[in-house]
Amino acid sequence: MTLADLNAGQMALLALPILPNLWAIWHAMRHEFPGEREKYWWTLGAVFVPLLGGLAYLLFGLRRGKSAAGAK
């Protein structure tokens, strides 16, 4: 079975674990954190530890980020 053999529902199910990581990267880059390099550590975690990095950000990093000036 190849990716071409999958229907739209199966493809969406495969893409589901990617969403927390993409959102964590986007959110971390648009917010400021107390530590000087904390933003970059959260981003690196979401990039290099795919599912766990995104979930860790949602559980622990989300509350640490403050909205950056000029961000919508």
PDB file of N, CA, C and O in Angstrom:
ATOM      1  N   MET A   1       0.838  -1.175   0.000  1.00  0.00           N
ATOM      2  CA  MET A   1       0.000   0.000   0.000  1.00  0.00           C
ATOM      3  C   MET A   1       0.889   1.246   0.000  1.00  0.00           C
ATOM      4  O   MET A   1       1.828   1.349   0.789  1.00  0.00           O
ATOM      5  N   THR A   2       0.589   2.170  -0.872  1.00  0.00           N
ATOM      6  CA  THR A   2       1.334   3.425  -0.944  1.00  0.00           C
ATOM      7  C   THR A   2       0.418   4.572  -0.537  1.00  0.00           C
ATOM      8  O   THR A   2      -0.776   4.368  -0.319  1.00  0.00           O
ATOM      9  N   LEU A   3       0.978   5.784  -0.433  1.00  0.00           N
ATOM     10  CA  LEU A   3       0.165   6.946  -0.084  1.00  0.00           C
ATOM     11  C   LEU A   3      -0.900   7.228  -1.132  1.00  0.00           C
ATOM     12  O   LEU A   3      -1.961   7.765  -0.811  1.00  0.00           O
ATOM     13  N   ALA A   4      -0.629   6.874  -2.373  1.00  0.00           N
ATOM     14  CA  ALA A   4      -1.610   7.092  -3.447  1.00  0.00           C
ATOM     15  C   ALA A   4      -2.840   6.205  -3.275  1.00  0.00           C
ATOM     16  O   ALA A   4      -3.903   6.519  -3.811  1.00  0.00           O
ATOM     17  N   ASP A   5      -2.715   5.111  -2.543  1.00  0.00           N
ATOM     18  CA  ASP A   5      -3.826   4.190  -2.344  1.00  0.00           C
ATOM     19  C   ASP A   5      -4.770   4.615  -1.215  1.00  0.00           C
ATOM     20  O   ASP A   5      -5.840   4.028  -1.054  1.00  0.00           O
ATOM     21  N   LEU A   6      -4.390   5.619  -0.441  1.00  0.00           N
ATOM     22  CA  LEU A   6      -5.197   6.044   0.700  1.00  0.00           C
ATOM     23  C   LEU A   6      -6.291   7.008   0.266  1.00  0.00           C
ATOM     24  O   LEU A   6      -6.100   7.813  -0.645  1.00  0.00           O
ATOM     25  N   ASN A   7      -7.452   6.915   0.936  1.00  0.00           N
ATOM     26  CA  ASN A   7      -8.519   7.873   0.648  1.00  0.00           C
ATOM     27  C   ASN A   7      -8.319   9.122   1.507  1.00  0.00           C
ATOM     28  O   ASN A   7      -7.394   9.178   2.318  1.00  0.00           O
ATOM     29  N   ALA A   8      -9.178  10.116   1.331  1.00  0.00           N
ATOM     30  CA  ALA A   8      -9.023  11.406   2.014  1.00  0.00           C
ATOM     31  C   ALA A   8      -9.108  11.262   3.535  1.00  0.00           C
ATOM     32  O   ALA A   8      -8.362  11.925   4.255  1.00  0.00           O
ATOM     33  N   GLY A   9      -9.988  10.423   4.025  1.00  0.00           N
ATOM     34  CA  GLY A   9     -10.121  10.220   5.467  1.00  0.00           C
ATOM     35  C   GLY A   9      -8.874   9.616   6.082  1.00  0.00           C
ATOM     36  O   GLY A   9      -8.451  10.022   7.164  1.00  0.00           O
ATOM     37  N   GLN A  10      -8.290   8.657   5.403  1.00  0.00           N
ATOM     38  CA  GLN A  10      -7.065   8.031   5.901  1.00  0.00           C
ATOM     39  C   GLN A  10      -5.899   9.018   5.872  1.00  0.00           C
ATOM     40  O   GLN A  10      -5.065   9.023   6.778  1.00  0.00           O
ATOM     41  N   MET A  11      -5.842   9.855   4.830  1.00  0.00           N
ATOM     42  CA  MET A  11      -4.777  10.862   4.756  1.00  0.00           C
ATOM     43  C   MET A  11      -4.920  11.880   5.885  1.00  0.00           C
ATOM     44  O   MET A  11      -3.925  12.299   6.476  1.00  0.00           O
ATOM     45  N   ALA A  12      -6.158  12.277   6.183  1.00  0.00           N
ATOM     46  CA  ALA A  12      -6.398  13.216   7.279  1.00  0.00           C
ATOM     47  C   ALA A  12      -5.990  12.604   8.614  1.00  0.00           C
ATOM     48  O   ALA A  12      -5.445  13.295   9.475  1.00  0.00           O
ATOM     49  N   LEU A  13      -6.248  11.334   8.786  1.00  0.00           N
ATOM     50  CA  LEU A  13      -5.873  10.646  10.011  1.00  0.00           C
ATOM     51  C   LEU A  13      -4.354  10.579  10.166  1.00  0.00           C
ATOM     52  O   LEU A  13      -3.840  10.684  11.279  1.00  0.00           O
ATOM     53  N   LEU A  14      -3.646  10.407   9.077  1.00  0.00           N
ATOM     54  CA  LEU A  14      -2.184  10.405   9.118  1.00  0.00           C
ATOM     55  C   LEU A  14      -1.624  11.790   9.420  1.00  0.00           C
ATOM     56  O   LEU A  14      -0.575  11.909  10.053  1.00  0.00           O
ATOM     57  N   ALA A  15      -2.315  12.836   8.973  1.00  0.00           N
ATOM     58  CA  ALA A  15      -1.840  14.199   9.175  1.00  0.00           C
ATOM     59  C   ALA A  15      -2.175  14.727  10.574  1.00  0.00           C
ATOM     60  O   ALA A  15      -1.587  15.717  11.010  1.00  0.00           O
ATOM     61  N   LEU A  16      -3.085  14.103  11.266  1.00  0.00           N
ATOM     62  CA  LEU A  16      -3.538  14.578  12.572  1.00  0.00           C
ATOM     63  C   LEU A  16      -2.414  14.770  13.594  1.00  0.00           C
ATOM     64  O   LEU A  16      -2.422  15.793  14.279  1.00  0.00           O
ATOM     65  N   PRO A  17      -1.451  13.859  13.743  1.00  0.00           N
ATOM     66  CA  PRO A  17      -0.383  14.074  14.723  1.00  0.00           C
ATOM     67  C   PRO A  17       0.539  15.249  14.389  1.00  0.00           C
ATOM     68  O   PRO A  17       1.269  15.718  15.263  1.00  0.00           O
ATOM     69  N   ILE A  18       0.521  15.728  13.162  1.00  0.00           N
ATOM     70  CA  ILE A  18       1.375  16.843  12.764  1.00  0.00           C
ATOM     71  C   ILE A  18       0.823  18.172  13.274  1.00  0.00           C
ATOM     72  O   ILE A  18       1.591  19.099  13.530  1.00  0.00           O
ATOM     73  N   LEU A  19      -0.482  18.275  13.422  1.00  0.00           N
ATOM     74  CA  LEU A  19      -1.126  19.538  13.771  1.00  0.00           C
ATOM     75  C   LEU A  19      -0.646  20.154  15.082  1.00  0.00           C
ATOM     76  O   LEU A  19      -0.387  21.357  15.096  1.00  0.00           O
ATOM     77  N   PRO A  20      -0.508  19.411  16.189  1.00  0.00           N
ATOM     78  CA  PRO A  20      -0.006  20.052  17.416  1.00  0.00           C
ATOM     79  C   PRO A  20       1.395  20.643  17.232  1.00  0.00           C
ATOM     80  O   PRO A  20       1.702  21.692  17.798  1.00  0.00           O
ATOM     81  N   ASN A  21       2.235  19.983  16.451  1.00  0.00           N
ATOM     82  CA  ASN A  21       3.587  20.504  16.226  1.00  0.00           C
ATOM     83  C   ASN A  21       3.566  21.780  15.419  1.00  0.00           C
ATOM     84  O   ASN A  21       4.240  22.748  15.770  1.00  0.00           O
ATOM     85  N   LEU A  22       2.803  21.796  14.344  1.00  0.00           N
ATOM     86  CA  LEU A  22       2.728  23.004  13.525  1.00  0.00           C
ATOM     87  C   LEU A  22       2.172  24.171  14.325  1.00  0.00           C
ATOM     88  O   LEU A  22       2.669  25.293  14.227  1.00  0.00           O
ATOM     89  N   TRP A  23       1.145  23.906  15.114  1.00  0.00           N
ATOM     90  CA  TRP A  23       0.563  24.965  15.925  1.00  0.00           C
ATOM     91  C   TRP A  23       1.540  25.427  17.004  1.00  0.00           C
ATOM     92  O   TRP A  23       1.634  26.626  17.268  1.00  0.00           O
ATOM     93  N   ALA A  24       2.264  24.507  17.629  1.00  0.00           N
ATOM     94  CA  ALA A  24       3.230  24.872  18.665  1.00  0.00           C
ATOM     95  C   ALA A  24       4.346  25.739  18.089  1.00  0.00           C
ATOM     96  O   ALA A  24       4.760  26.710  18.721  1.00  0.00           O
ATOM     97  N   ILE A  25       4.832  25.403  16.909  1.00  0.00           N
ATOM     98  CA  ILE A  25       5.875  26.200  16.273  1.00  0.00           C
ATOM     99  C   ILE A  25       5.344  27.598  15.966  1.00  0.00           C
ATOM    100  O   ILE A  25       6.003  28.593  16.267  1.00  0.00           O
ATOM    101  N   TRP A  26       4.171  27.674  15.379  1.00  0.00           N
ATOM    102  CA  TRP A  26       3.578  28.965  15.033  1.00  0.00           C
ATOM    103  C   TRP A  26       3.347  29.814  16.285  1.00  0.00           C
ATOM    104  O   TRP A  26       3.680  30.999  16.305  1.00  0.00           O
ATOM    105  N   HIS A  27       2.778  29.206  17.323  1.00  0.00           N
ATOM    106  CA  HIS A  27       2.455  29.929  18.553  1.00  0.00           C
ATOM    107  C   HIS A  27       3.723  30.391  19.267  1.00  0.00           C
ATOM    108  O   HIS A  27       3.787  31.527  19.735  1.00  0.00           O
ATOM    109  N   ALA A  28       4.711  29.541  19.352  1.00  0.00           N
ATOM    110  CA  ALA A  28       5.952  29.904  20.052  1.00  0.00           C
ATOM    111  C   ALA A  28       6.667  31.055  19.356  1.00  0.00           C
ATOM    112  O   ALA A  28       7.231  31.924  20.021  1.00  0.00           O
ATOM    113  N   MET A  29       6.650  31.071  18.043  1.00  0.00           N
ATOM    114  CA  MET A  29       7.352  32.131  17.325  1.00  0.00           C
ATOM    115  C   MET A  29       6.629  33.471  17.408  1.00  0.00           C
ATOM    116  O   MET A  29       7.246  34.511  17.177  1.00  0.00           O
ATOM    117  N   ARG A  30       5.344  33.472  17.729  1.00  0.00           N
ATOM    118  CA  ARG A  30       4.586  34.716  17.812  1.00  0.00           C
ATOM    119  C   ARG A  30       4.415  35.219  19.241  1.00  0.00           C
ATOM    120  O   ARG A  30       3.717  36.210  19.456  1.00  0.00           O
ATOM    121  N   HIS A  31       5.026  34.570  20.215  1.00  0.00           N
ATOM    122  CA  HIS A  31       4.892  34.980  21.609  1.00  0.00           C
ATOM    123  C   HIS A  31       6.264  35.156  22.250  1.00  0.00           C
ATOM    124  O   HIS A  31       7.267  34.617  21.783  1.00  0.00           O
ATOM    125  N   GLU A  32       6.273  35.928  23.332  1.00  0.00           N
ATOM    126  CA  GLU A  32       7.505  36.152  24.089  1.00  0.00           C
ATOM    127  C   GLU A  32       7.483  35.280  25.340  1.00  0.00           C
ATOM    128  O   GLU A  32       6.426  35.005  25.908  1.00  0.00           O
ATOM    129  N   PHE A  33       8.680  34.849  25.760  1.00  0.00           N
ATOM    130  CA  PHE A  33       8.815  33.977  26.919  1.00  0.00           C
ATOM    131  C   PHE A  33       9.714  34.628  27.952  1.00  0.00           C
ATOM    132  O   PHE A  33      10.515  35.500  27.617  1.00  0.00           O
ATOM    133  N   PRO A  34       9.588  34.209  29.221  1.00  0.00           N
ATOM    134  CA  PRO A  34      10.417  34.799  30.272  1.00  0.00           C
ATOM    135  C   PRO A  34      11.920  34.591  30.040  1.00  0.00           C
ATOM    136  O   PRO A  34      12.709  35.510  30.256  1.00  0.00           O
ATOM    137  N   GLY A  35      12.308  33.419  29.613  1.00  0.00           N
ATOM    138  CA  GLY A  35      13.721  33.134  29.378  1.00  0.00           C
ATOM    139  C   GLY A  35      14.164  33.630  28.014  1.00  0.00           C
ATOM    140  O   GLY A  35      13.376  33.683  27.071  1.00  0.00           O
ATOM    141  N   GLU A  36      15.420  33.987  27.924  1.00  0.00           N
ATOM    142  CA  GLU A  36      15.956  34.562  26.695  1.00  0.00           C
ATOM    143  C   GLU A  36      15.884  33.596  25.518  1.00  0.00           C
ATOM    144  O   GLU A  36      15.568  34.004  24.400  1.00  0.00           O
ATOM    145  N   ARG A  37      16.168  32.345  25.753  1.00  0.00           N
ATOM    146  CA  ARG A  37      16.196  31.360  24.665  1.00  0.00           C
ATOM    147  C   ARG A  37      15.075  30.331  24.737  1.00  0.00           C
ATOM    148  O   ARG A  37      15.093  29.350  23.994  1.00  0.00           O
ATOM    149  N   GLU A  38      14.128  30.533  25.592  1.00  0.00           N
ATOM    150  CA  GLU A  38      13.057  29.548  25.791  1.00  0.00           C
ATOM    151  C   GLU A  38      12.233  29.340  24.522  1.00  0.00           C
ATOM    152  O   GLU A  38      11.828  28.217  24.223  1.00  0.00           O
ATOM    153  N   LYS A  39      11.984  30.409  23.779  1.00  0.00           N
ATOM    154  CA  LYS A  39      11.223  30.311  22.527  1.00  0.00           C
ATOM    155  C   LYS A  39      11.893  29.330  21.575  1.00  0.00           C
ATOM    156  O   LYS A  39      11.225  28.509  20.946  1.00  0.00           O
ATOM    157  N   TYR A  40      13.209  29.420  21.472  1.00  0.00           N
ATOM    158  CA  TYR A  40      13.933  28.561  20.542  1.00  0.00           C
ATOM    159  C   TYR A  40      13.957  27.111  21.009  1.00  0.00           C
ATOM    160  O   TYR A  40      13.916  26.201  20.181  1.00  0.00           O
ATOM    161  N   TRP A  41      14.021  26.879  22.306  1.00  0.00           N
ATOM    162  CA  TRP A  41      13.987  25.511  22.820  1.00  0.00           C
ATOM    163  C   TRP A  41      12.630  24.866  22.556  1.00  0.00           C
ATOM    164  O   TRP A  41      12.559  23.693  22.191  1.00  0.00           O
ATOM    165  N   TRP A  42      11.553  25.632  22.739  1.00  0.00           N
ATOM    166  CA  TRP A  42      10.224  25.084  22.456  1.00  0.00           C
ATOM    167  C   TRP A  42      10.077  24.773  20.981  1.00  0.00           C
ATOM    168  O   TRP A  42       9.516  23.740  20.618  1.00  0.00           O
ATOM    169  N   THR A  43      10.576  25.655  20.125  1.00  0.00           N
ATOM    170  CA  THR A  43      10.484  25.431  18.685  1.00  0.00           C
ATOM    171  C   THR A  43      11.298  24.214  18.276  1.00  0.00           C
ATOM    172  O   THR A  43      10.827  23.375  17.508  1.00  0.00           O
ATOM    173  N   LEU A  44      12.515  24.118  18.784  1.00  0.00           N
ATOM    174  CA  LEU A  44      13.358  22.961  18.469  1.00  0.00           C
ATOM    175  C   LEU A  44      12.727  21.663  18.965  1.00  0.00           C
ATOM    176  O   LEU A  44      12.803  20.635  18.292  1.00  0.00           O
ATOM    177  N   GLY A  45      12.106  21.712  20.139  1.00  0.00           N
ATOM    178  CA  GLY A  45      11.433  20.522  20.655  1.00  0.00           C
ATOM    179  C   GLY A  45      10.295  20.073  19.752  1.00  0.00           C
ATOM    180  O   GLY A  45      10.121  18.879  19.512  1.00  0.00           O
ATOM    181  N   ALA A  46       9.519  21.032  19.251  1.00  0.00           N
ATOM    182  CA  ALA A  46       8.404  20.687  18.372  1.00  0.00           C
ATOM    183  C   ALA A  46       8.893  20.174  17.022  1.00  0.00           C
ATOM    184  O   ALA A  46       8.240  19.335  16.403  1.00  0.00           O
ATOM    185  N   VAL A  47      10.043  20.675  16.563  1.00  0.00           N
ATOM    186  CA  VAL A  47      10.561  20.251  15.264  1.00  0.00           C
ATOM    187  C   VAL A  47      11.212  18.874  15.349  1.00  0.00           C
ATOM    188  O   VAL A  47      10.948  18.008  14.516  1.00  0.00           O
ATOM    189  N   PHE A  48      12.060  18.672  16.352  1.00  0.00           N
ATOM    190  CA  PHE A  48      12.875  17.459  16.391  1.00  0.00           C
ATOM    191  C   PHE A  48      12.293  16.308  17.209  1.00  0.00           C
ATOM    192  O   PHE A  48      12.774  15.180  17.105  1.00  0.00           O
ATOM    193  N   VAL A  49      11.280  16.567  18.008  1.00  0.00           N
ATOM    194  CA  VAL A  49      10.599  15.495  18.749  1.00  0.00           C
ATOM    195  C   VAL A  49       9.124  15.584  18.348  1.00  0.00           C
ATOM    196  O   VAL A  49       8.305  16.114  19.099  1.00  0.00           O
ATOM    197  N   PRO A  50       8.793  15.072  17.179  1.00  0.00           N
ATOM    198  CA  PRO A  50       7.527  15.389  16.529  1.00  0.00           C
ATOM    199  C   PRO A  50       6.264  15.375  17.383  1.00  0.00           C
ATOM    200  O   PRO A  50       5.718  16.451  17.628  1.00  0.00           O
ATOM    201  N   LEU A  51       5.785  14.294  17.831  1.00  0.00           N
ATOM    202  CA  LEU A  51       4.505  14.293  18.542  1.00  0.00           C
ATOM    203  C   LEU A  51       4.657  14.780  19.980  1.00  0.00           C
ATOM    204  O   LEU A  51       3.839  15.565  20.460  1.00  0.00           O
ATOM    205  N   LEU A  52       5.680  14.327  20.656  1.00  0.00           N
ATOM    206  CA  LEU A  52       5.863  14.696  22.064  1.00  0.00           C
ATOM    207  C   LEU A  52       6.211  16.167  22.258  1.00  0.00           C
ATOM    208  O   LEU A  52       5.789  16.777  23.240  1.00  0.00           O
ATOM    209  N   GLY A  53       6.974  16.744  21.333  1.00  0.00           N
ATOM    210  CA  GLY A  53       7.339  18.157  21.440  1.00  0.00           C
ATOM    211  C   GLY A  53       6.121  19.060  21.349  1.00  0.00           C
ATOM    212  O   GLY A  53       5.985  20.006  22.125  1.00  0.00           O
ATOM    213  N   GLY A  54       5.243  18.773  20.412  1.00  0.00           N
ATOM    214  CA  GLY A  54       4.022  19.563  20.268  1.00  0.00           C
ATOM    215  C   GLY A  54       3.090  19.411  21.459  1.00  0.00           C
ATOM    216  O   GLY A  54       2.511  20.390  21.928  1.00  0.00           O
ATOM    217  N   LEU A  55       2.945  18.196  21.944  1.00  0.00           N
ATOM    218  CA  LEU A  55       2.082  17.968  23.109  1.00  0.00           C
ATOM    219  C   LEU A  55       2.669  18.598  24.366  1.00  0.00           C
ATOM    220  O   LEU A  55       1.929  19.146  25.183  1.00  0.00           O
ATOM    221  N   ALA A  56       3.989  18.528  24.534  1.00  0.00           N
ATOM    222  CA  ALA A  56       4.628  19.160  25.692  1.00  0.00           C
ATOM    223  C   ALA A  56       4.415  20.666  25.666  1.00  0.00           C
ATOM    224  O   ALA A  56       4.177  21.281  26.706  1.00  0.00           O
ATOM    225  N   TYR A  57       4.500  21.259  24.483  1.00  0.00           N
ATOM    226  CA  TYR A  57       4.255  22.692  24.380  1.00  0.00           C
ATOM    227  C   TYR A  57       2.821  23.021  24.761  1.00  0.00           C
ATOM    228  O   TYR A  57       2.576  23.989  25.481  1.00  0.00           O
ATOM    229  N   LEU A  58       1.883  22.234  24.290  1.00  0.00           N
ATOM    230  CA  LEU A  58       0.482  22.482  24.625  1.00  0.00           C
ATOM    231  C   LEU A  58       0.229  22.351  26.126  1.00  0.00           C
ATOM    232  O   LEU A  58      -0.582  23.088  26.687  1.00  0.00           O
ATOM    233  N   LEU A  59       0.920  21.416  26.775  1.00  0.00           N
ATOM    234  CA  LEU A  59       0.702  21.198  28.203  1.00  0.00           C
ATOM    235  C   LEU A  59       1.467  22.177  29.091  1.00  0.00           C
ATOM    236  O   LEU A  59       0.939  22.624  30.110  1.00  0.00           O
ATOM    237  N   PHE A  60       2.707  22.516  28.720  1.00  0.00           N
ATOM    238  CA  PHE A  60       3.561  23.297  29.603  1.00  0.00           C
ATOM    239  C   PHE A  60       3.965  24.668  29.053  1.00  0.00           C
ATOM    240  O   PHE A  60       4.029  25.634  29.813  1.00  0.00           O
ATOM    241  N   GLY A  61       4.231  24.769  27.780  1.00  0.00           N
ATOM    242  CA  GLY A  61       4.755  26.002  27.217  1.00  0.00           C
ATOM    243  C   GLY A  61       3.710  27.036  26.868  1.00  0.00           C
ATOM    244  O   GLY A  61       4.007  28.229  26.824  1.00  0.00           O
ATOM    245  N   LEU A  62       2.508  26.602  26.624  1.00  0.00           N
ATOM    246  CA  LEU A  62       1.448  27.504  26.192  1.00  0.00           C
ATOM    247  C   LEU A  62       1.199  28.624  27.199  1.00  0.00           C
ATOM    248  O   LEU A  62       1.025  29.778  26.810  1.00  0.00           O
ATOM    249  N   ARG A  63       1.182  28.297  28.463  1.00  0.00           N
ATOM    250  CA  ARG A  63       0.909  29.289  29.513  1.00  0.00           C
ATOM    251  C   ARG A  63       2.099  30.201  29.776  1.00  0.00           C
ATOM    252  O   ARG A  63       1.938  31.286  30.336  1.00  0.00           O
ATOM    253  N   ARG A  64       3.290  29.771  29.379  1.00  0.00           N
ATOM    254  CA  ARG A  64       4.492  30.571  29.636  1.00  0.00           C
ATOM    255  C   ARG A  64       4.653  31.714  28.646  1.00  0.00           C
ATOM    256  O   ARG A  64       5.290  32.720  28.959  1.00  0.00           O
ATOM    257  N   GLY A  65       4.087  31.572  27.467  1.00  0.00           N
ATOM    258  CA  GLY A  65       4.239  32.595  26.435  1.00  0.00           C
ATOM    259  C   GLY A  65       3.272  33.742  26.620  1.00  0.00           C
ATOM    260  O   GLY A  65       2.086  33.537  26.876  1.00  0.00           O
ATOM    261  N   LYS A  66       3.782  34.942  26.490  1.00  0.00           N
ATOM    262  CA  LYS A  66       2.965  36.160  26.554  1.00  0.00           C
ATOM    263  C   LYS A  66       2.901  36.747  25.148  1.00  0.00           C
ATOM    264  O   LYS A  66       3.863  36.663  24.384  1.00  0.00           O
ATOM    265  N   SER A  67       1.775  37.332  24.822  1.00  0.00           N
ATOM    266  CA  SER A  67       1.587  37.883  23.491  1.00  0.00           C
ATOM    267  C   SER A  67       2.639  38.966  23.218  1.00  0.00           C
ATOM    268  O   SER A  67       2.848  39.863  24.035  1.00  0.00           O
ATOM    269  N   ALA A  68       3.284  38.869  22.080  1.00  0.00           N
ATOM    270  CA  ALA A  68       4.321  39.834  21.708  1.00  0.00           C
ATOM    271  C   ALA A  68       3.665  41.128  21.233  1.00  0.00           C
ATOM    272  O   ALA A  68       2.561  41.111  20.689  1.00  0.00           O
ATOM    273  N   ALA A  69       4.342  42.231  21.442  1.00  0.00           N
ATOM    274  CA  ALA A  69       3.844  43.529  20.977  1.00  0.00           C
ATOM    275  C   ALA A  69       3.789  43.533  19.469  1.00  0.00           C
ATOM    276  O   ALA A  69       4.767  43.172  18.815  1.00  0.00           O
ATOM    277  N   GLY A  70       2.691  43.927  18.915  1.00  0.00           N
ATOM    278  CA  GLY A  70       2.530  43.968  17.465  1.00  0.00           C
ATOM    279  C   GLY A  70       1.991  42.681  16.875  1.00  0.00           C
ATOM    280  O   GLY A  70       1.649  42.655  15.692  1.00  0.00           O
ATOM    281  N   ALA A  71       1.900  41.610  17.654  1.00  0.00           N
ATOM    282  CA  ALA A  71       1.339  40.347  17.145  1.00  0.00           C
ATOM    283  C   ALA A  71      -0.179  40.428  17.240  1.00  0.00           C
ATOM    284  O   ALA A  71      -0.730  41.008  18.176  1.00  0.00           O
ATOM    285  N   LYS A  72      -0.828  39.847  16.275  1.00  0.00           N
ATOM    286  CA  LYS A  72      -2.291  39.871  16.272  1.00  0.00           C
ATOM    287  C   LYS A  72      -2.860  38.662  16.945  1.00  0.00           C
ATOM    288  O   LYS A  72      -4.080  38.520  17.032  1.00  0.00           O
TER     289      LYS A  72
END
